[in-house]
Amino acid sequence: MQRTLHERFSGPFVKIILGVIGVVFGGFFGIQGYFSTRLETFVAKVDGHEISQQEFRERFDLYRNQMQRMMGAQFDARAFDTPERKRELLDQMINEQLILDADEKLGTALPPKRVFDEIASIPAFQVDGKFDKDRYRDILAAQHKTPGEIEGMIRRDLEMKDLPMQIGQSALVTEADVDAYLRLRDQTRDFHSVKLDKPSGDVKIEDAALEAYYKDHGNEFMTPEKVSLDYIELDASKLQAETKVDDATLKQQYEQQKARFVSPEQRLASHILVKVDKNADAAAQKAALEKAQKIAQDAKSGKDFATLAKADSDDIGSKAQGGDLGWLEKGVTDPAFETALFALKKGDISEPVKSAEGYHIIQLRDLKAESARPFDDVKGDLAKAYLEGERERRYSEISGRLTDIVYQDPSSLEPAAKELGLKIEKTALFGRNGGEGIAANPAVVKAAFSSPVISEGNSSDPIDVGPNHIVVIHMDQHEKSVPKPLDQVREDIRKKLVDQQLAKQAGERADSLYARLEKGDTLDKIADELKLKVDTQKDIGRNAVNVDRQLVQAVFKLPRPAQDKPSTSKIALANGAFALVQLDAVKDGDPSKLDEKTREAARNQLRQGISAEAVRGYVDSLRKVAKIEIAEDRLQ
């Protein structure tokens, strides 16, 4: 087996928290092979930084779940799970890593308060719409995560967004740009057209032509390959588990997990940052230190700290708030900053403290002592966590044993079903596009038609079909793809050949008529000969809804007509039809007739477009100089 369930299932933290914030930050994993050979597991490598298969899978699963929630019943899992979509997501992840690398090279720094504000806005950590630190700690502690870990993930997300946002905000839109945009946006066009429907009538197809097409295109007339499966399903939510737990066990849990229920000491801090690059020369470092010492002296002599911060701090995130960083605890700031902060007494102001960002002057405004929640207050939470843990432990044990049994004997599901008391179920026959029940899951379909299952007759590896929910499949029936008899598909071939002949006739007729139009014949003359109507359209905008969309799009691609000659074109429409078009006039929009509110909306729309293009250009420039390696085969 490629991996065991013991390795796969490690708690629902990623699904709970990362599903809330909408971003997945996976770790890296490697497997030591024989003779200490390292098995490569990355799907991409960006300047040496690996994006692992695990990270990619988690991100793609999250993306799929988001789209499924958005589209509801219209979501088609099979159509979604394509190589093209996976590559698109991987390119996005590569771009994100390039931006993070650029952040590091530029030495950008994120104020701690930005991170805290973002965490406080996450609904999962709120009670009655407000951030609740006890709920925050309970969720993290239940999954054996520290505040530092989640804060690091949030920080990464914010850092990834900040640089593109700053690039976008630099986009400059002038009044002349707005006018030019409005002239194009509100432009209308006058044109005439004649629609040429696909010819109708009898087209004789000889039997020899039918037989020749069948012989040359036999792969078009194959029966679909189908399989049916035996499978074992294991779903944690359906496992029987304990429903009660005694106080002695809960008190033992309380003692073992006491750190969960302790609110550590917190300090309300403000700071003033004198920024200096960590690689700056001695002169620059000295100048920054002297400036910081002067500010510290002013603050200690009685000048208002907030006023000094607004005037002198280089920390954009806290400057406007007078340097306010909010309540801080150990483990969330730079080590030197933390040491200085927790050495201060209430009301104290520090000497300049050096960090990677520069020099900080720190003010301790208030503090909260460490406190612990009593057993009776957390008894309910402990019971819930214990019972959930027991269910997850039982699931892990059963899934691990299921993996081992199937690994030892992949020829049948019977031994696993018998030992674990699980039922072997069956699917109906289905093709490579999937079917009903578990056969609607793309991962199941892919495994069902894989060589180990379909050719070698082995049971599959465990397949994830949901949170703590797996199936193991084994081939039941296999119907191979075979050619359909000619008599069964004869009329289908005849229709195809008739359509081809009619489409060819339609194209040749449209080409012939358009050649006449180019040589000087008028649309009216051609329409009269064919007994067709000339359709006249006036003042048609780009988003007209009462005119054929393909026709409008093609008309707006035509060049402006010359003074003595209209622009003409031959346009392919739906269902094999064509249109001959004559563009008579182009009328630009008039920005002077629009009020300021409309202009402002247009300005914002134009700025968004320019900003997006600027960010794309910046990322493209990063990609050109980066060393990027992609393992396409590991995206599957």
C-alpha positions as CSV (number, residue, x, y, z in Angstrom):
1,M,0.0,0.0,0.0
2,Q,1.2,3.5,-0.7
3,R,0.4,4.7,2.8
4,T,-1.4,3.5,5.8
5,L,-4.4,5.0,7.5
6,H,-2.4,5.4,10.6
7,E,-0.4,8.0,8.7
8,R,-3.4,9.6,7.0
9,F,-5.7,10.3,9.9
10,S,-4.4,12.8,12.4
11,G,-7.4,14.7,13.6
12,P,-9.8,17.1,12.0
13,F,-8.0,20.3,12.8
14,V,-7.2,21.1,9.2
15,K,-10.8,20.5,8.2
16,I,-12.3,22.6,11.1
17,I,-10.0,25.6,11.1
18,L,-8.7,25.9,7.6
19,G,-12.1,25.4,6.2
20,V,-13.1,28.5,8.2
21,I,-10.3,30.8,7.0
22,G,-10.5,29.5,3.4
23,V,-6.8,28.8,3.0
24,V,-4.9,25.5,3.4
25,F,-1.3,25.6,4.6
26,G,0.0,22.0,4.5
27,G,3.2,20.7,5.9
28,F,5.8,18.8,4.0
29,F,6.3,15.1,4.2
30,G,9.0,12.7,3.0
31,I,9.4,8.9,3.2
32,Q,12.8,7.4,3.8
33,G,13.3,4.6,1.4
34,Y,15.6,1.7,1.3
35,F,19.3,2.5,1.6
36,S,18.4,6.0,2.8
37,T,17.2,7.0,-0.6
38,R,14.8,10.0,-0.5
39,L,11.5,9.5,-2.4
40,E,10.5,12.8,-3.9
41,T,6.9,13.7,-3.0
42,F,6.7,17.3,-4.2
43,V,4.3,18.4,-6.9
44,A,6.2,21.6,-7.5
45,K,9.5,23.2,-6.3
46,V,9.8,27.0,-6.4
47,D,13.4,28.2,-5.9
48,G,14.0,25.2,-3.7
49,H,10.8,25.5,-1.7
50,E,8.7,22.3,-2.1
51,I,4.9,22.2,-2.5
52,S,4.1,18.7,-1.3
53,Q,1.5,16.3,-2.5
54,Q,-0.3,16.4,0.8
55,E,-0.4,20.2,0.7
56,F,-1.8,20.2,-2.8
57,R,-4.4,17.5,-2.1
58,E,-5.7,19.4,1.0
59,R,-5.8,22.6,-1.0
60,F,-7.7,20.9,-3.9
61,D,-10.1,19.2,-1.5
62,L,-10.9,22.5,0.1
63,Y,-11.3,24.1,-3.4
64,R,-13.7,21.3,-4.4
65,N,-15.7,21.7,-1.2
66,Q,-16.0,25.4,-1.6
67,M,-17.3,25.0,-5.2
68,Q,-19.7,22.3,-4.1
69,R,-21.2,24.6,-1.4
70,M,-21.4,27.4,-3.9
71,M,-23.0,25.4,-6.8
72,G,-25.2,23.1,-4.7
73,A,-27.1,20.5,-6.8
74,Q,-25.5,21.8,-10.0
75,F,-22.0,20.8,-9.0
76,D,-20.6,18.0,-11.1
77,A,-17.7,16.3,-9.3
78,R,-16.5,14.4,-12.4
79,A,-16.4,17.5,-14.5
80,F,-14.6,19.4,-11.8
81,D,-11.8,16.9,-11.1
82,T,-9.8,17.4,-14.3
83,P,-6.0,17.7,-14.9
84,E,-6.5,21.2,-16.3
85,R,-8.2,22.4,-13.1
86,K,-5.5,20.8,-10.9
87,R,-2.8,22.5,-12.9
88,E,-4.6,25.8,-12.6
89,L,-4.7,25.5,-8.8
90,L,-1.0,24.4,-8.7
91,D,-0.1,27.5,-10.7
92,Q,-1.9,29.6,-8.1
93,M,0.0,27.9,-5.3
94,I,3.3,28.6,-7.2
95,N,2.4,32.3,-7.5
96,E,1.6,32.5,-3.8
97,Q,5.0,31.0,-2.9
98,L,6.7,33.5,-5.3
99,I,5.0,36.4,-3.5
100,L,6.0,35.0,-0.1
101,D,9.6,34.8,-1.3
102,A,9.4,38.3,-2.6
103,D,8.0,39.5,0.7
104,E,11.0,38.0,2.5
105,K,13.5,39.5,0.1
106,L,11.9,42.9,0.5
107,G,12.0,42.6,4.2
108,T,8.3,43.4,4.7
109,A,7.0,43.1,8.3
110,L,3.4,42.5,9.5
111,P,2.4,44.1,12.8
112,P,1.1,41.6,15.4
113,K,-2.1,43.5,15.8
114,R,-3.0,42.8,12.2
115,V,-2.7,39.1,12.9
116,F,-4.8,39.3,16.1
117,D,-7.5,41.4,14.3
118,E,-7.8,38.7,11.6
119,I,-8.1,35.9,14.1
120,A,-10.7,37.8,16.1
121,S,-12.8,38.1,12.9
122,I,-13.0,34.3,12.4
123,P,-16.6,33.2,13.3
124,A,-15.3,29.8,14.7
125,F,-13.5,31.8,17.5
126,Q,-16.5,34.0,18.3
127,V,-19.3,33.8,20.9
128,D,-22.3,36.1,20.2
129,G,-20.4,37.8,17.4
130,K,-17.4,38.7,19.5
131,F,-13.9,37.0,19.8
132,D,-13.8,34.7,22.8
133,K,-10.3,33.8,23.9
134,D,-11.5,30.7,25.9
135,R,-13.2,29.3,22.8
136,Y,-10.1,30.1,20.7
137,R,-7.9,28.2,23.2
138,D,-10.3,25.3,23.5
139,I,-10.5,24.7,19.8
140,L,-6.8,24.8,19.4
141,A,-5.9,22.8,22.5
142,A,-8.4,20.1,21.6
143,Q,-6.4,19.5,18.4
144,H,-3.0,19.9,20.1
145,K,-2.2,23.1,18.3
146,T,-0.7,26.2,19.8
147,P,-1.7,29.8,19.2
148,G,1.6,30.3,17.6
149,E,0.8,27.8,14.9
150,I,-2.5,29.2,13.9
151,E,-1.1,32.8,14.1
152,G,1.7,31.7,11.8
153,M,-0.8,30.4,9.3
154,I,-2.8,33.6,9.4
155,R,0.3,35.7,9.1
156,R,1.3,33.8,6.0
157,D,-2.1,34.4,4.5
158,L,-1.9,38.1,5.2
159,E,1.7,38.4,4.0
160,M,0.6,36.7,0.7
161,K,-2.2,39.3,0.2
162,D,-0.4,42.4,1.3
163,L,2.2,42.8,-1.5
164,P,-0.3,42.3,-4.4
165,M,-2.7,44.8,-2.6
166,Q,0.1,47.4,-2.4
167,I,0.9,46.9,-6.0
168,G,-2.7,47.2,-6.9
169,Q,-3.2,50.4,-4.9
170,S,-0.4,52.0,-6.8
171,A,-2.4,51.9,-10.0
172,L,-3.0,55.5,-11.3
173,V,-6.1,56.3,-13.2
174,T,-6.4,59.8,-14.8
175,E,-9.5,61.6,-15.9
176,A,-8.4,61.1,-19.5
177,D,-8.2,57.3,-18.8
178,V,-11.8,57.4,-17.5
179,D,-13.0,59.3,-20.5
180,A,-11.3,56.8,-22.9
181,Y,-12.8,53.9,-21.0
182,L,-16.3,55.4,-21.0
183,R,-16.1,56.1,-24.8
184,L,-15.3,52.4,-25.4
185,R,-17.6,51.0,-22.8
186,D,-20.7,53.0,-24.0
187,Q,-19.8,52.7,-27.7
188,T,-22.7,51.6,-30.0
189,R,-22.7,50.3,-33.6
190,D,-25.1,50.4,-36.6
191,F,-25.0,47.4,-38.9
192,H,-26.9,45.4,-41.5
193,S,-26.9,41.6,-41.7
194,V,-28.3,38.7,-43.7
195,K,-28.6,35.4,-42.0
196,L,-27.8,32.3,-44.1
197,D,-29.4,29.2,-42.5
198,K,-27.8,25.8,-42.9
199,P,-29.1,24.2,-46.1
200,S,-31.8,21.6,-45.8
201,G,-32.8,18.9,-48.2
202,D,-32.0,15.3,-49.0
203,V,-28.4,14.3,-49.2
204,K,-27.8,10.8,-50.5
205,I,-25.2,8.8,-48.7
206,E,-24.1,5.6,-50.3
207,D,-23.8,2.4,-48.3
208,A,-20.1,2.2,-49.3
209,A,-19.5,5.6,-47.6
210,L,-21.2,4.4,-44.5
211,E,-19.1,1.3,-44.4
212,A,-15.9,3.2,-45.1
213,Y,-16.6,5.7,-42.3
214,Y,-17.4,2.8,-39.9
215,K,-14.1,1.1,-40.8
216,D,-12.0,4.3,-40.4
217,H,-13.7,5.6,-37.3
218,G,-14.5,2.4,-35.4
219,N,-13.3,3.9,-32.1
220,E,-16.3,6.3,-32.2
221,F,-18.7,3.3,-32.0
222,M,-17.5,1.4,-29.0
223,T,-19.7,0.2,-26.1
224,P,-18.6,1.9,-22.9
225,E,-16.3,0.0,-20.6
226,K,-18.2,-0.8,-17.4
227,V,-17.4,-2.2,-13.9
228,S,-19.3,-3.0,-10.8
229,L,-17.6,-3.2,-7.4
230,D,-17.7,-4.9,-4.1
231,Y,-16.7,-2.5,-1.3
232,I,-16.3,-2.0,2.4
233,E,-17.3,1.4,3.8
234,L,-16.0,2.8,7.1
235,D,-17.6,6.0,8.3
236,A,-16.6,7.4,11.7
237,S,-20.0,9.2,12.1
238,K,-21.8,5.8,12.0
239,L,-19.6,3.9,14.4
240,Q,-21.1,3.0,17.7
241,A,-19.3,4.7,20.6
242,E,-19.6,5.5,24.3
243,T,-22.2,8.1,25.2
244,K,-21.2,8.7,28.8
245,V,-18.0,9.2,30.7
246,D,-17.6,9.2,34.5
247,D,-16.3,12.2,36.6
248,A,-13.1,10.3,37.6
249,T,-12.1,10.0,34.0
250,L,-12.9,13.7,33.3
251,K,-10.9,14.9,36.3
252,Q,-8.0,12.8,35.1
253,Q,-8.4,14.5,31.7
254,Y,-8.5,17.9,33.4
255,E,-5.3,17.3,35.2
256,Q,-3.6,16.0,32.1
257,Q,-4.8,18.9,30.0
258,K,-4.7,21.7,32.6
259,A,-2.7,23.9,30.3
260,R,-5.8,24.1,28.0
261,F,-7.7,25.9,30.6
262,V,-5.1,28.4,31.7
263,S,-5.3,31.9,30.3
264,P,-1.6,33.0,30.2
265,E,-0.5,36.4,31.3
266,Q,-1.3,39.1,28.8
267,R,0.2,42.6,28.4
268,L,-1.4,45.6,26.7
269,A,1.3,47.2,24.7
270,S,2.1,50.1,22.4
271,H,5.3,50.6,20.4
272,I,7.1,53.0,18.2
273,L,9.2,51.4,15.4
274,V,12.2,53.0,13.9
275,K,12.7,50.8,10.8
276,V,16.1,49.8,9.6
277,D,17.0,47.0,7.2
278,K,18.7,44.1,9.0
279,N,21.4,44.2,6.3
280,A,21.9,47.9,6.5
281,D,25.5,49.3,7.0
282,A,26.8,50.5,10.4
283,A,26.1,54.1,9.7
284,A,22.4,53.4,9.0
285,Q,22.1,51.2,12.1
286,K,23.7,53.9,14.2
287,A,21.4,56.6,12.8
288,A,18.3,54.5,13.5
289,L,19.5,53.7,17.1
290,E,20.1,57.4,17.8
291,K,16.7,58.3,16.6
292,A,15.1,55.6,18.7
293,Q,17.0,56.7,21.8
294,K,15.8,60.3,21.3
295,I,12.1,59.1,21.0
296,A,12.5,56.9,24.1
297,Q,14.0,59.9,26.0
298,D,11.0,62.1,24.9
299,A,8.5,59.4,26.0
300,K,10.1,58.9,29.4
301,S,10.3,62.6,30.0
302,G,6.5,62.8,29.9
303,K,5.6,63.4,26.2
304,D,2.4,61.5,25.1
305,F,3.4,58.1,23.8
306,A,0.5,57.9,21.3
307,T,1.3,61.3,19.9
308,L,5.0,60.3,19.4
309,A,3.9,57.1,17.7
310,K,1.6,58.9,15.2
311,A,4.4,61.3,14.4
312,D,7.5,59.1,14.4
313,S,6.6,55.3,14.1
314,D,7.5,53.5,10.9
315,D,4.9,50.7,11.6
316,I,2.1,51.5,9.2
317,G,-0.2,49.0,10.9
318,S,-0.2,50.6,14.3
319,K,0.9,54.2,13.6
320,A,-2.6,55.6,13.2
321,Q,-3.7,54.0,16.4
322,G,-0.9,55.6,18.4
323,G,1.2,52.5,18.3
324,D,-1.5,50.3,20.0
325,L,-0.7,46.5,19.6
326,G,-3.5,45.3,21.8
327,W,-3.2,42.5,24.3
328,L,-0.1,40.3,23.8
329,E,1.1,37.1,25.3
330,K,4.3,35.0,25.2
331,G,5.1,33.2,22.0
332,V,3.6,35.6,19.4
333,T,6.2,38.3,19.0
334,D,9.9,38.6,18.2
335,P,11.9,37.0,21.0
336,A,13.8,40.2,21.8
337,F,10.6,42.3,21.8
338,E,8.9,39.7,24.0
339,T,11.8,39.6,26.5
340,A,11.7,43.4,26.9
341,L,7.9,43.6,27.1
342,F,7.6,41.0,29.8
343,A,10.4,42.6,31.9
344,L,8.5,46.0,32.1
345,K,6.3,47.1,34.9
346,K,2.9,48.7,34.3
347,G,3.4,52.2,32.9
348,D,7.1,51.6,32.0
349,I,8.7,52.6,28.7
350,S,11.6,50.5,27.4
351,E,14.9,51.5,25.9
352,P,15.2,50.8,22.2
353,V,14.9,47.0,21.5
354,K,16.5,45.6,18.3
355,S,14.5,43.2,16.1
356,A,14.6,42.1,12.5
357,E,12.4,45.1,11.7
358,G,14.5,47.8,13.4
359,Y,14.3,49.4,16.8
360,H,11.2,49.3,19.1
361,I,10.3,51.6,22.0
362,I,7.7,49.7,24.0
363,Q,5.1,51.0,26.4
364,L,3.4,48.6,28.8
365,R,-0.1,50.1,29.5
366,D,-1.7,47.3,31.4
367,L,-1.5,43.6,32.3
368,K,-3.6,40.6,33.1
369,A,-2.3,37.9,35.4
370,E,-2.5,34.2,34.5
371,S,-5.8,32.5,35.4
372,A,-7.2,29.0,35.3
373,R,-10.8,27.8,34.6
374,P,-12.1,25.4,37.3
375,F,-13.1,21.8,36.6
376,D,-16.9,22.4,36.9
377,D,-16.7,25.2,34.2
378,V,-15.1,22.9,31.7
379,K,-16.6,19.5,32.5
380,G,-19.0,19.6,29.6
381,D,-16.3,20.5,27.1
382,L,-14.1,17.8,28.5
383,A,-16.8,15.2,28.2
384,K,-17.5,16.2,24.6
385,A,-13.9,16.1,23.6
386,Y,-13.3,12.8,25.3
387,L,-16.2,11.0,23.6
388,E,-15.2,12.5,20.2
389,G,-11.7,11.3,20.9
390,E,-12.8,7.8,21.7
391,R,-14.8,7.7,18.5
392,E,-11.9,8.9,16.5
393,R,-9.6,6.5,18.3
394,R,-11.9,3.5,17.5
395,Y,-12.1,4.7,13.9
396,S,-8.3,4.9,13.7
397,E,-7.9,1.4,15.1
398,I,-10.5,-0.2,12.8
399,S,-9.2,1.7,9.7
400,G,-5.7,0.8,10.5
401,R,-6.5,-2.9,10.9
402,L,-8.6,-2.7,7.7
403,T,-5.6,-1.4,5.9
404,D,-3.3,-4.1,7.3
405,I,-5.7,-7.0,6.4
406,V,-6.3,-5.8,2.9
407,Y,-2.6,-5.3,2.4
408,Q,-1.8,-8.8,3.6
409,D,-4.5,-10.3,1.3
410,P,-5.5,-8.0,-1.6
411,S,-7.3,-10.8,-3.5
412,S,-10.5,-10.5,-1.4
413,L,-12.5,-8.3,1.0
414,E,-13.9,-11.3,2.8
415,P,-11.2,-11.6,5.5
416,A,-11.4,-7.9,6.5
417,A,-15.2,-8.0,6.5
418,K,-15.3,-11.1,8.7
419,E,-12.7,-10.0,11.3
420,L,-14.0,-6.4,11.6
421,G,-17.7,-7.2,11.3
422,L,-18.1,-5.0,8.3
423,K,-20.6,-5.5,5.5
424,I,-19.5,-6.0,1.8
425,E,-21.7,-3.9,-0.4
426,K,-22.1,-3.7,-4.2
427,T,-22.5,-1.1,-6.8
428,A,-24.4,-1.2,-10.1
429,L,-22.4,-1.3,-13.3
430,F,-20.9,2.1,-14.2
431,G,-18.6,3.6,-16.8
432,R,-15.6,5.9,-16.6
433,N,-18.0,8.8,-16.1
434,G,-19.1,7.3,-12.8
435,G,-22.5,6.2,-11.5
436,E,-24.6,6.3,-8.4
437,G,-23.6,6.1,-4.7
438,I,-19.9,5.8,-4.1
439,A,-19.4,5.5,-7.9
440,A,-20.2,9.2,-8.1
441,N,-17.0,10.0,-6.3
442,P,-14.1,10.7,-8.8
443,A,-11.5,9.1,-6.6
444,V,-13.5,5.9,-6.5
445,V,-14.0,5.9,-10.3
446,K,-10.3,6.5,-10.8
447,A,-9.3,3.6,-8.5
448,A,-12.0,1.3,-10.1
449,F,-10.4,1.7,-13.5
450,S,-6.8,1.6,-12.2
451,S,-4.5,-1.3,-13.3
452,P,-4.2,-2.9,-9.8
453,V,-8.0,-3.2,-9.5
454,I,-9.2,-3.8,-13.0
455,S,-6.3,-5.8,-14.4
456,E,-4.6,-7.4,-11.4
457,G,-7.8,-8.2,-9.5
458,N,-6.5,-6.6,-6.3
459,S,-8.4,-4.6,-3.7
460,S,-7.7,-0.9,-3.7
461,D,-5.9,1.3,-1.2
462,P,-8.3,3.0,1.2
463,I,-10.0,5.9,-0.6
464,D,-11.1,9.0,1.2
465,V,-14.7,9.9,0.4
466,G,-15.3,12.4,3.2
467,P,-14.0,13.4,6.7
468,N,-13.1,10.2,8.5
469,H,-14.9,8.3,5.8
470,I,-13.2,5.7,3.6
471,V,-14.0,2.8,1.2
472,V,-11.9,-0.1,0.0
473,I,-13.1,-1.5,-3.4
474,H,-12.6,-4.8,-5.2
475,M,-13.7,-5.7,-8.8
476,D,-17.0,-7.5,-9.0
477,Q,-17.8,-7.5,-12.8
478,H,-15.9,-6.0,-15.8
479,E,-17.6,-5.4,-19.1
480,K,-14.9,-4.5,-21.7
481,S,-15.4,-2.0,-24.4
482,V,-16.3,-3.7,-27.8
483,P,-17.3,-2.3,-31.2
484,K,-21.0,-1.9,-31.8
485,P,-22.3,-3.7,-34.9
486,L,-22.6,-1.6,-38.1
487,D,-26.3,-2.1,-38.3
488,Q,-26.7,-0.7,-34.8
489,V,-24.9,2.6,-35.7
490,R,-25.7,2.8,-39.4
491,E,-28.3,5.7,-39.0
492,D,-26.0,7.6,-36.6
493,I,-23.3,7.5,-39.2
494,R,-25.7,8.5,-42.0
495,K,-26.8,11.6,-39.9
496,K,-23.2,12.5,-39.2
497,L,-22.3,12.4,-42.9
498,V,-25.4,14.3,-43.9
499,D,-24.5,17.0,-41.4
500,Q,-21.0,17.2,-42.7
501,Q,-22.2,17.6,-46.3
502,L,-24.7,20.3,-45.3
503,A,-22.1,22.1,-43.2
504,K,-19.7,22.0,-46.2
505,Q,-22.4,23.3,-48.5
506,A,-23.2,26.1,-46.0
507,G,-19.6,27.2,-45.7
508,E,-19.0,27.2,-49.5
509,R,-22.2,29.2,-50.1
510,A,-21.2,31.7,-47.4
511,D,-17.7,32.0,-48.9
512,S,-19.1,32.6,-52.3
513,L,-21.6,35.3,-51.2
514,Y,-19.0,37.0,-49.1
515,A,-16.6,37.2,-52.0
516,R,-19.4,39.0,-54.0
517,L,-19.8,41.4,-51.0
518,E,-16.1,42.2,-51.0
519,K,-16.2,42.9,-54.7
520,G,-18.9,45.5,-54.4
521,D,-22.3,43.8,-54.4
522,T,-24.6,45.1,-51.8
523,L,-26.3,43.2,-49.0
524,D,-29.7,44.2,-50.4
525,K,-28.9,42.8,-53.8
526,I,-27.7,39.5,-52.4
527,A,-30.7,39.3,-50.0
528,D,-33.1,40.0,-52.9
529,E,-31.6,37.2,-55.0
530,L,-31.9,34.7,-52.1
531,K,-35.3,36.1,-51.0
532,L,-33.9,36.8,-47.6
533,K,-34.5,39.7,-45.2
534,V,-31.8,42.3,-44.4
535,D,-31.8,42.9,-40.7
536,T,-31.0,46.5,-39.7
537,Q,-29.7,47.3,-36.2
538,K,-29.1,50.8,-34.8
539,D,-27.3,51.9,-31.6
540,I,-26.4,48.4,-30.5
541,G,-24.2,48.2,-27.4
542,R,-21.7,45.6,-26.4
543,N,-24.1,43.9,-24.0
544,A,-27.2,44.0,-26.2
545,V,-29.6,41.1,-25.2
546,N,-32.0,41.3,-28.1
547,V,-29.5,40.4,-30.8
548,D,-27.6,37.2,-31.4
549,R,-24.6,37.3,-29.0
550,Q,-22.1,35.8,-31.4
551,L,-23.2,38.4,-34.0
552,V,-22.7,41.3,-31.6
553,Q,-19.3,40.1,-30.4
554,A,-18.1,39.7,-34.0
555,V,-19.4,43.1,-35.0
556,F,-17.5,44.8,-32.2
557,K,-14.3,43.2,-33.4
558,L,-14.7,44.8,-36.9
559,P,-12.6,47.9,-37.7
560,R,-14.3,51.3,-38.0
561,P,-15.7,51.7,-41.5
562,A,-13.9,54.0,-43.9
563,Q,-15.6,57.2,-44.9
564,D,-16.7,55.8,-48.3
565,K,-16.7,52.1,-47.5
566,P,-18.4,50.1,-44.7
567,S,-16.6,47.2,-43.0
568,T,-17.9,43.7,-43.9
569,S,-17.5,40.3,-42.5
570,K,-18.7,36.6,-42.7
571,I,-19.6,35.3,-39.3
572,A,-20.2,31.7,-38.2
573,L,-23.3,31.3,-36.0
574,A,-24.8,28.4,-34.1
575,N,-26.3,25.3,-35.7
576,G,-24.2,25.6,-38.9
577,A,-25.7,29.0,-39.9
578,F,-23.7,32.0,-41.2
579,A,-24.3,35.8,-41.4
580,L,-23.0,38.4,-43.9
581,V,-22.5,41.6,-42.0
582,Q,-22.0,45.3,-43.0
583,L,-20.9,47.7,-40.3
584,D,-22.1,51.2,-41.2
585,A,-21.3,53.4,-38.2
586,V,-19.4,53.4,-34.9
587,K,-20.6,55.9,-32.2
588,D,-18.4,56.4,-29.2
589,G,-19.9,57.0,-25.8
590,D,-20.1,60.6,-24.5
591,P,-18.5,60.9,-21.0
592,S,-19.7,64.5,-20.6
593,K,-23.3,63.3,-20.2
594,L,-22.5,61.2,-17.2
595,D,-22.8,62.3,-13.6
596,E,-19.9,62.1,-11.1
597,K,-21.3,59.0,-9.4
598,T,-21.3,57.1,-12.7
599,R,-17.8,58.3,-13.4
600,E,-16.6,57.2,-10.0
601,A,-18.0,53.7,-10.5
602,A,-16.2,53.6,-13.9
603,R,-13.0,54.9,-12.3
604,N,-13.1,52.1,-9.7
605,Q,-13.8,49.5,-12.3
606,L,-10.9,50.7,-14.5
607,R,-8.6,50.8,-11.4
608,Q,-9.5,47.3,-10.5
609,G,-8.7,46.1,-14.0
610,I,-5.4,48.0,-14.1
611,S,-4.5,46.8,-10.6
612,A,-5.2,43.2,-11.6
613,E,-3.0,43.5,-14.7
614,A,-0.2,45.1,-12.6
615,V,-0.3,42.2,-10.2
616,R,-0.3,39.7,-13.0
617,G,2.6,41.4,-14.6
618,Y,4.6,41.4,-11.3
619,V,3.9,37.7,-10.8
620,D,4.9,37.0,-14.4
621,S,8.2,38.8,-13.8
622,L,8.8,36.7,-10.7
623,R,8.1,33.5,-12.6
624,K,10.5,34.4,-15.4
625,V,13.5,34.6,-13.0
626,A,12.4,31.8,-10.6
627,K,13.5,28.2,-10.9
628,I,10.3,26.2,-11.0
629,E,10.1,22.5,-11.3
630,I,6.7,20.7,-11.7
631,A,6.0,17.0,-11.3
632,E,2.8,16.6,-13.4
633,D,2.5,12.9,-12.7
634,R,2.1,13.6,-8.9
635,L,-1.0,15.8,-9.5
636,Q,-3.2,12.8,-10.0
